[in-house]
Amino acid sequence: MKVFEIVQGSTSLDGLRLAERPKPSAGPGQVLVRIRAVSLNYRDLAVVQGKYFGGAVPRNLIPLSDGAGEVEAVGDGVTAFAPGDRVVATFTQGSPPAALGSPLDGTLAEHVVFPESGLLKIPEHLSFEEAATLPCAGVTAWNALMEGKITRPGDTVLTLGTGGVSILALQIAKAAGARVIVTSSSDEKLARAKALGADATINYRRTPNWDQEVLALTSGRGADHIVEVGGAGTLPRSLHAVAQRGEIVLIGVLTPPSGDLNPHALMPKNATLRGVFVGDKPMFEALMRAIEVNRIHPVVDQVFDFESAPDAYRRLQSAQHFGKLVIRV
């Protein structure tokens, strides 16, 4: 079967190559899936560049954590799935859990074997491409808004940027009845966010003090929930923009440290800072129920064919995308 591999020791996109591996088969308790679509996350770029946890990959590794497809065969003892079922993989697999795409071989392959516990059925209204956006970014957005300080109708949610996590957070927050403020450096992207339901937008290039604008838009109150994908570089402004008893969910590492990172600003507000790294299967199941009930369609920026996988990585690296980047297998 065809796969893409990251060559052992890779530190750039030059380390991504097309290869052949034997087609796997399903053993006891396992499910063989014909992969139909996969999606990229920022961590995937970090893995191929040797910048992810642990540095460069120690062996030739199949990348990507997010994949959807159809069941081709099941091993002995499997009861939850049957050939023909449309399924999506969970971000982590097995016990103890380990993530697909690093350290485990990932989903950028024609066939992958998963344990029965590592799959969920896809809601009928979703395509393979849409379902493939959910295991990492979707579950992360759900964890950010629904697993700590739960987002309630009337809350204000601030999402930084318009990448996969931020746009899925916008969609989840609107389904929960929240008011959503979105930041971006692109007016075109902000217009698209408005079309998805964003209540207010801020161009942070024109308004570098975007935290002040958040306070102005909320009559001085601030945001109840901040989906902080920027990291250390944007955190000081998030500390200023969070509301009384609000929550900043720290997800990203996209910006270098900048400004005052002293957490003292949280104390007079009784606010919290919570770190999030994706989430578990029960969170994914809850996300799927919400997506099904609310008929949410994840936003796919662009779909690449299998052989053009390196181009999808380059698109991710350019940061020009809106929503998710998908490769059709």
TORKOL-4160 file (C-alpha; in steps of 0.2 Angstrom, whole numbers, padded with zeros to 4 digits, m for minus):
329
<pt num="1" X="0000" Y="0000" Z="0000"/>
<pt num="2" X="0005" Y="0018" Z="m0002"/>
<pt num="3" X="0010" Y="0028" Z="0013"/>
<pt num="4" X="0019" Y="0044" Z="0017"/>
<pt num="5" X="0034" Y="0043" Z="0028"/>
<pt num="6" X="0044" Y="0056" Z="0038"/>
<pt num="7" X="0062" Y="0050" Z="0036"/>
<pt num="8" X="0071" Y="0046" Z="0052"/>
<pt num="9" X="0080" Y="0062" Z="0059"/>
<pt num="10" X="0070" Y="0074" Z="0048"/>
<pt num="11" X="0071" Y="0092" Z="0052"/>
<pt num="12" X="0062" Y="0099" Z="0036"/>
<pt num="13" X="0048" Y="0096" Z="0024"/>
<pt num="14" X="0061" Y="0088" Z="0013"/>
<pt num="15" X="0060" Y="0073" Z="0025"/>
<pt num="16" X="0042" Y="0069" Z="0019"/>
<pt num="17" X="0042" Y="0055" Z="0006"/>
<pt num="18" X="0030" Y="0043" Z="m0003"/>
<pt num="19" X="0034" Y="0025" Z="0001"/>
<pt num="20" X="0027" Y="0007" Z="0000"/>
<pt num="21" X="0023" Y="m0003" Z="0015"/>
<pt num="22" X="0014" Y="m0020" Z="0017"/>
<pt num="23" X="m0005" Y="m0019" Z="0019"/>
<pt num="24" X="m0009" Y="m0023" Z="0037"/>
<pt num="25" X="m0023" Y="m0035" Z="0042"/>
<pt num="26" X="m0035" Y="m0035" Z="0057"/>
<pt num="27" X="m0030" Y="m0046" Z="0072"/>
<pt num="28" X="m0041" Y="m0050" Z="0087"/>
<pt num="29" X="m0050" Y="m0035" Z="0093"/>
<pt num="30" X="m0044" Y="m0024" Z="0079"/>
<pt num="31" X="m0052" Y="m0015" Z="0064"/>
<pt num="32" X="m0044" Y="m0013" Z="0047"/>
<pt num="33" X="m0049" Y="0004" Z="0040"/>
<pt num="34" X="m0048" Y="0010" Z="0022"/>
<pt num="35" X="m0043" Y="0028" Z="0025"/>
<pt num="36" X="m0052" Y="0040" Z="0014"/>
<pt num="37" X="m0047" Y="0057" Z="0021"/>
<pt num="38" X="m0034" Y="0064" Z="0034"/>
<pt num="39" X="m0032" Y="0082" Z="0040"/>
<pt num="40" X="m0017" Y="0092" Z="0046"/>
<pt num="41" X="m0013" Y="0100" Z="0063"/>
<pt num="42" X="0001" Y="0112" Z="0068"/>
<pt num="43" X="0009" Y="0097" Z="0078"/>
<pt num="44" X="0011" Y="0088" Z="0061"/>
<pt num="45" X="0022" Y="0102" Z="0055"/>
<pt num="46" X="0032" Y="0102" Z="0071"/>
<pt num="47" X="0035" Y="0083" Z="0069"/>
<pt num="48" X="0042" Y="0084" Z="0052"/>
<pt num="49" X="0053" Y="0098" Z="0057"/>
<pt num="50" X="0060" Y="0089" Z="0072"/>
<pt num="51" X="0053" Y="0102" Z="0084"/>
<pt num="52" X="0040" Y="0091" Z="0092"/>
<pt num="53" X="0042" Y="0083" Z="0109"/>
<pt num="54" X="0057" Y="0072" Z="0109"/>
<pt num="55" X="0065" Y="0081" Z="0093"/>
<pt num="56" X="0067" Y="0072" Z="0077"/>
<pt num="57" X="0058" Y="0056" Z="0074"/>
<pt num="58" X="0069" Y="0041" Z="0079"/>
<pt num="59" X="0062" Y="0030" Z="0064"/>
<pt num="60" X="0054" Y="0031" Z="0048"/>
<pt num="61" X="0036" Y="0037" Z="0054"/>
<pt num="62" X="0019" Y="0038" Z="0045"/>
<pt num="63" X="0013" Y="0055" Z="0050"/>
<pt num="64" X="m0004" Y="0063" Z="0054"/>
<pt num="65" X="m0016" Y="0059" Z="0069"/>
<pt num="66" X="m0033" Y="0063" Z="0060"/>
<pt num="67" X="m0041" Y="0050" Z="0049"/>
<pt num="68" X="m0058" Y="0045" Z="0043"/>
<pt num="69" X="m0063" Y="0030" Z="0032"/>
<pt num="70" X="m0073" Y="0014" Z="0030"/>
<pt num="71" X="m0071" Y="m0002" Z="0039"/>
<pt num="72" X="m0064" Y="m0015" Z="0027"/>
<pt num="73" X="m0062" Y="m0030" Z="0039"/>
<pt num="74" X="m0064" Y="m0034" Z="0058"/>
<pt num="75" X="m0054" Y="m0046" Z="0068"/>
<pt num="76" X="m0061" Y="m0059" Z="0080"/>
<pt num="77" X="m0070" Y="m0052" Z="0095"/>
<pt num="78" X="m0075" Y="m0035" Z="0087"/>
<pt num="79" X="m0093" Y="m0031" Z="0090"/>
<pt num="80" X="m0095" Y="m0012" Z="0088"/>
<pt num="81" X="m0090" Y="m0011" Z="0069"/>
<pt num="82" X="m0094" Y="m0021" Z="0053"/>
<pt num="83" X="m0087" Y="m0019" Z="0036"/>
<pt num="84" X="m0094" Y="m0004" Z="0027"/>
<pt num="85" X="m0096" Y="0007" Z="0043"/>
<pt num="86" X="m0089" Y="0025" Z="0041"/>
<pt num="87" X="m0077" Y="0028" Z="0055"/>
<pt num="88" X="m0065" Y="0041" Z="0062"/>
<pt num="89" X="m0050" Y="0037" Z="0073"/>
<pt num="90" X="m0047" Y="0045" Z="0090"/>
<pt num="91" X="m0031" Y="0055" Z="0093"/>
<pt num="92" X="m0024" Y="0043" Z="0105"/>
<pt num="93" X="m0024" Y="0024" Z="0104"/>
<pt num="94" X="m0022" Y="0009" Z="0116"/>
<pt num="95" X="m0018" Y="0008" Z="0134"/>
<pt num="96" X="m0008" Y="0017" Z="0140"/>
<pt num="97" X="m0014" Y="0030" Z="0127"/>
<pt num="98" X="m0002" Y="0036" Z="0113"/>
<pt num="99" X="m0005" Y="0048" Z="0099"/>
<pt num="100" X="m0006" Y="0044" Z="0081"/>
<pt num="101" X="0007" Y="0052" Z="0070"/>
<pt num="102" X="0020" Y="0053" Z="0084"/>
<pt num="103" X="0025" Y="0042" Z="0093"/>
<pt num="104" X="0013" Y="0030" Z="0084"/>
<pt num="105" X="0013" Y="0028" Z="0065"/>
<pt num="106" X="m0001" Y="0039" Z="0059"/>
<pt num="107" X="m0015" Y="0040" Z="0046"/>
<pt num="108" X="m0007" Y="0046" Z="0030"/>
<pt num="109" X="m0008" Y="0029" Z="0022"/>
<pt num="110" X="m0021" Y="0019" Z="0012"/>
<pt num="111" X="m0025" Y="0007" Z="0026"/>
<pt num="112" X="m0023" Y="0007" Z="0045"/>
<pt num="113" X="m0027" Y="m0005" Z="0058"/>
<pt num="114" X="m0034" Y="0002" Z="0074"/>
<pt num="115" X="m0040" Y="m0006" Z="0091"/>
<pt num="116" X="m0059" Y="m0007" Z="0092"/>
<pt num="117" X="m0058" Y="0006" Z="0106"/>
<pt num="118" X="m0049" Y="0018" Z="0094"/>
<pt num="119" X="m0064" Y="0022" Z="0082"/>
<pt num="120" X="m0080" Y="0031" Z="0082"/>
<pt num="121" X="m0094" Y="0031" Z="0069"/>
<pt num="122" X="m0096" Y="0046" Z="0058"/>
<pt num="123" X="m0113" Y="0056" Z="0059"/>
<pt num="124" X="m0123" Y="0053" Z="0043"/>
<pt num="125" X="m0122" Y="0072" Z="0038"/>
<pt num="126" X="m0103" Y="0073" Z="0038"/>
<pt num="127" X="m0092" Y="0068" Z="0023"/>
<pt num="128" X="m0075" Y="0059" Z="0026"/>
<pt num="129" X="m0066" Y="0075" Z="0023"/>
<pt num="130" X="m0076" Y="0084" Z="0037"/>
<pt num="131" X="m0075" Y="0070" Z="0049"/>
<pt num="132" X="m0056" Y="0069" Z="0047"/>
<pt num="133" X="m0055" Y="0087" Z="0054"/>
<pt num="134" X="m0061" Y="0082" Z="0071"/>
<pt num="135" X="m0050" Y="0070" Z="0081"/>
<pt num="136" X="m0037" Y="0083" Z="0086"/>
<pt num="137" X="m0044" Y="0101" Z="0083"/>
<pt num="138" X="m0062" Y="0097" Z="0086"/>
<pt num="139" X="m0059" Y="0088" Z="0102"/>
<pt num="140" X="m0047" Y="0102" Z="0108"/>
<pt num="141" X="m0060" Y="0115" Z="0104"/>
<pt num="142" X="m0073" Y="0105" Z="0114"/>
<pt num="143" X="m0061" Y="0102" Z="0129"/>
<pt num="144" X="m0058" Y="0121" Z="0129"/>
<pt num="145" X="m0076" Y="0126" Z="0129"/>
<pt num="146" X="m0085" Y="0112" Z="0137"/>
<pt num="147" X="m0074" Y="0103" Z="0150"/>
<pt num="148" X="m0068" Y="0117" Z="0161"/>
<pt num="149" X="m0078" Y="0132" Z="0164"/>
<pt num="150" X="m0093" Y="0126" Z="0153"/>
<pt num="151" X="m0099" Y="0139" Z="0140"/>
<pt num="152" X="m0116" Y="0144" Z="0143"/>
<pt num="153" X="m0129" Y="0155" Z="0133"/>
<pt num="154" X="m0124" Y="0173" Z="0134"/>
<pt num="155" X="m0106" Y="0170" Z="0138"/>
<pt num="156" X="m0093" Y="0179" Z="0128"/>
<pt num="157" X="m0080" Y="0168" Z="0119"/>
<pt num="158" X="m0064" Y="0175" Z="0112"/>
<pt num="159" X="m0055" Y="0165" Z="0099"/>
<pt num="160" X="m0037" Y="0170" Z="0093"/>
<pt num="161" X="m0035" Y="0167" Z="0074"/>
<pt num="162" X="m0044" Y="0157" Z="0061"/>
<pt num="163" X="m0036" Y="0140" Z="0061"/>
<pt num="164" X="m0044" Y="0123" Z="0064"/>
<pt num="165" X="m0046" Y="0124" Z="0083"/>
<pt num="166" X="m0052" Y="0143" Z="0083"/>
<pt num="167" X="m0065" Y="0140" Z="0069"/>
<pt num="168" X="m0072" Y="0124" Z="0077"/>
<pt num="169" X="m0072" Y="0133" Z="0093"/>
<pt num="170" X="m0082" Y="0147" Z="0085"/>
<pt num="171" X="m0095" Y="0134" Z="0078"/>
<pt num="172" X="m0096" Y="0125" Z="0095"/>
<pt num="173" X="m0098" Y="0142" Z="0105"/>
<pt num="174" X="m0112" Y="0148" Z="0093"/>
<pt num="175" X="m0121" Y="0131" Z="0095"/>
<pt num="176" X="m0120" Y="0134" Z="0114"/>
<pt num="177" X="m0128" Y="0151" Z="0112"/>
<pt num="178" X="m0112" Y="0161" Z="0116"/>
<pt num="179" X="m0107" Y="0178" Z="0109"/>
<pt num="180" X="m0090" Y="0176" Z="0099"/>
<pt num="181" X="m0076" Y="0188" Z="0096"/>
<pt num="182" X="m0063" Y="0182" Z="0083"/>
<pt num="183" X="m0046" Y="0190" Z="0079"/>
<pt num="184" X="m0036" Y="0189" Z="0063"/>
<pt num="185" X="m0024" Y="0199" Z="0053"/>
<pt num="186" X="m0034" Y="0196" Z="0038"/>
<pt num="187" X="m0050" Y="0206" Z="0034"/>
<pt num="188" X="m0055" Y="0192" Z="0022"/>
<pt num="189" X="m0054" Y="0179" Z="0035"/>
<pt num="190" X="m0063" Y="0190" Z="0047"/>
<pt num="191" X="m0077" Y="0192" Z="0035"/>
<pt num="192" X="m0078" Y="0173" Z="0033"/>
<pt num="193" X="m0079" Y="0172" Z="0052"/>
<pt num="194" X="m0093" Y="0184" Z="0052"/>
<pt num="195" X="m0102" Y="0173" Z="0039"/>
<pt num="196" X="m0100" Y="0158" Z="0051"/>
<pt num="197" X="m0109" Y="0168" Z="0065"/>
<pt num="198" X="m0095" Y="0178" Z="0074"/>
<pt num="199" X="m0103" Y="0193" Z="0083"/>
<pt num="200" X="m0088" Y="0204" Z="0082"/>
<pt num="201" X="m0070" Y="0204" Z="0074"/>
<pt num="202" X="m0054" Y="0212" Z="0077"/>
<pt num="203" X="m0040" Y="0214" Z="0065"/>
<pt num="204" X="m0025" Y="0213" Z="0077"/>
<pt num="205" X="m0013" Y="0221" Z="0064"/>
<pt num="206" X="m0023" Y="0237" Z="0064"/>
<pt num="207" X="m0027" Y="0235" Z="0082"/>
<pt num="208" X="m0012" Y="0228" Z="0091"/>
<pt num="209" X="m0019" Y="0232" Z="0108"/>
<pt num="210" X="m0033" Y="0220" Z="0104"/>
<pt num="211" X="m0036" Y="0216" Z="0122"/>
<pt num="212" X="m0042" Y="0234" Z="0125"/>
<pt num="213" X="m0054" Y="0232" Z="0110"/>
<pt num="214" X="m0061" Y="0216" Z="0118"/>
<pt num="215" X="m0064" Y="0226" Z="0134"/>
<pt num="216" X="m0073" Y="0240" Z="0124"/>
<pt num="217" X="m0084" Y="0227" Z="0114"/>
<pt num="218" X="m0089" Y="0220" Z="0131"/>
<pt num="219" X="m0092" Y="0236" Z="0140"/>
<pt num="220" X="m0077" Y="0233" Z="0151"/>
<pt num="221" X="m0082" Y="0216" Z="0156"/>
<pt num="222" X="m0070" Y="0205" Z="0146"/>
<pt num="223" X="m0071" Y="0188" Z="0138"/>
<pt num="224" X="m0078" Y="0173" Z="0149"/>
<pt num="225" X="m0068" Y="0161" Z="0138"/>
<pt num="226" X="m0052" Y="0164" Z="0129"/>
<pt num="227" X="m0046" Y="0151" Z="0117"/>
<pt num="228" X="m0028" Y="0155" Z="0118"/>
<pt num="229" X="m0019" Y="0147" Z="0103"/>
<pt num="230" X="m0005" Y="0160" Z="0102"/>
<pt num="231" X="0004" Y="0155" Z="0117"/>
<pt num="232" X="0017" Y="0165" Z="0127"/>
<pt num="233" X="0017" Y="0179" Z="0114"/>
<pt num="234" X="m0002" Y="0183" Z="0116"/>
<pt num="235" X="m0005" Y="0177" Z="0134"/>
<pt num="236" X="m0001" Y="0194" Z="0142"/>
<pt num="237" X="m0015" Y="0202" Z="0132"/>
<pt num="238" X="m0027" Y="0187" Z="0136"/>
<pt num="239" X="m0023" Y="0190" Z="0154"/>
<pt num="240" X="m0029" Y="0208" Z="0152"/>
<pt num="241" X="m0044" Y="0203" Z="0142"/>
<pt num="242" X="m0052" Y="0189" Z="0153"/>
<pt num="243" X="m0067" Y="0193" Z="0163"/>
<pt num="244" X="m0071" Y="0191" Z="0181"/>
<pt num="245" X="m0071" Y="0172" Z="0185"/>
<pt num="246" X="m0067" Y="0169" Z="0166"/>
<pt num="247" X="m0055" Y="0156" Z="0159"/>
<pt num="248" X="m0040" Y="0156" Z="0148"/>
<pt num="249" X="m0037" Y="0140" Z="0139"/>
<pt num="250" X="m0019" Y="0138" Z="0134"/>
<pt num="251" X="m0018" Y="0128" Z="0118"/>
<pt num="252" X="m0005" Y="0135" Z="0106"/>
<pt num="253" X="0013" Y="0138" Z="0105"/>
<pt num="254" X="0013" Y="0149" Z="0089"/>
<pt num="255" X="0021" Y="0164" Z="0096"/>
<pt num="256" X="0037" Y="0167" Z="0105"/>
<pt num="257" X="0037" Y="0175" Z="0123"/>
<pt num="258" X="0032" Y="0193" Z="0123"/>
<pt num="259" X="0027" Y="0205" Z="0137"/>
<pt num="260" X="0023" Y="0202" Z="0155"/>
<pt num="261" X="0019" Y="0184" Z="0159"/>
<pt num="262" X="0016" Y="0187" Z="0177"/>
<pt num="263" X="0000" Y="0178" Z="0181"/>
<pt num="264" X="m0005" Y="0191" Z="0195"/>
<pt num="265" X="m0018" Y="0198" Z="0183"/>
<pt num="266" X="m0028" Y="0182" Z="0186"/>
<pt num="267" X="m0029" Y="0185" Z="0205"/>
<pt num="268" X="m0041" Y="0200" Z="0207"/>
<pt num="269" X="m0052" Y="0193" Z="0193"/>
<pt num="270" X="m0053" Y="0175" Z="0201"/>
<pt num="271" X="m0050" Y="0169" Z="0184"/>
<pt num="272" X="m0041" Y="0153" Z="0179"/>
<pt num="273" X="m0028" Y="0148" Z="0166"/>
<pt num="274" X="m0030" Y="0130" Z="0160"/>
<pt num="275" X="m0019" Y="0120" Z="0149"/>
<pt num="276" X="m0027" Y="0109" Z="0136"/>
<pt num="277" X="m0019" Y="0095" Z="0126"/>
<pt num="278" X="m0033" Y="0088" Z="0115"/>
<pt num="279" X="m0044" Y="0077" Z="0125"/>
<pt num="280" X="m0051" Y="0059" Z="0128"/>
<pt num="281" X="m0063" Y="0048" Z="0119"/>
<pt num="282" X="m0078" Y="0053" Z="0130"/>
<pt num="283" X="m0075" Y="0071" Z="0125"/>
<pt num="284" X="m0074" Y="0065" Z="0107"/>
<pt num="285" X="m0091" Y="0056" Z="0109"/>
<pt num="286" X="m0099" Y="0072" Z="0117"/>
<pt num="287" X="m0092" Y="0082" Z="0102"/>
<pt num="288" X="m0100" Y="0070" Z="0090"/>
<pt num="289" X="m0117" Y="0071" Z="0098"/>
<pt num="290" X="m0116" Y="0090" Z="0098"/>
<pt num="291" X="m0111" Y="0090" Z="0080"/>
<pt num="292" X="m0125" Y="0078" Z="0075"/>
<pt num="293" X="m0139" Y="0087" Z="0084"/>
<pt num="294" X="m0133" Y="0104" Z="0078"/>
<pt num="295" X="m0129" Y="0098" Z="0061"/>
<pt num="296" X="m0112" Y="0107" Z="0061"/>
<pt num="297" X="m0101" Y="0106" Z="0046"/>
<pt num="298" X="m0083" Y="0108" Z="0050"/>
<pt num="299" X="m0074" Y="0121" Z="0039"/>
<pt num="300" X="m0062" Y="0113" Z="0026"/>
<pt num="301" X="m0051" Y="0126" Z="0018"/>
<pt num="302" X="m0044" Y="0115" Z="0004"/>
<pt num="303" X="m0043" Y="0097" Z="m0001"/>
<pt num="304" X="m0027" Y="0090" Z="m0008"/>
<pt num="305" X="m0025" Y="0073" Z="m0017"/>
<pt num="306" X="m0014" Y="0060" Z="m0009"/>
<pt num="307" X="0002" Y="0063" Z="m0019"/>
<pt num="308" X="0001" Y="0082" Z="m0016"/>
<pt num="309" X="0002" Y="0079" Z="0003"/>
<pt num="310" X="0018" Y="0090" Z="0004"/>
<pt num="311" X="0008" Y="0104" Z="m0004"/>
<pt num="312" X="m0004" Y="0103" Z="0011"/>
<pt num="313" X="0010" Y="0104" Z="0023"/>
<pt num="314" X="0017" Y="0120" Z="0014"/>
<pt num="315" X="m0001" Y="0128" Z="0014"/>
<pt num="316" X="m0001" Y="0124" Z="0033"/>
<pt num="317" X="0016" Y="0132" Z="0035"/>
<pt num="318" X="0010" Y="0148" Z="0026"/>
<pt num="319" X="m0003" Y="0151" Z="0039"/>
<pt num="320" X="m0015" Y="0157" Z="0025"/>
<pt num="321" X="m0028" Y="0143" Z="0028"/>
<pt num="322" X="m0045" Y="0146" Z="0036"/>
<pt num="323" X="m0051" Y="0131" Z="0046"/>
<pt num="324" X="m0044" Y="0114" Z="0041"/>
<pt num="325" X="m0033" Y="0107" Z="0028"/>
<pt num="326" X="m0037" Y="0090" Z="0021"/>
<pt num="327" X="m0029" Y="0076" Z="0011"/>
<pt num="328" X="m0040" Y="0064" Z="0001"/>
<pt num="329" X="m0033" Y="0047" Z="0001"/>
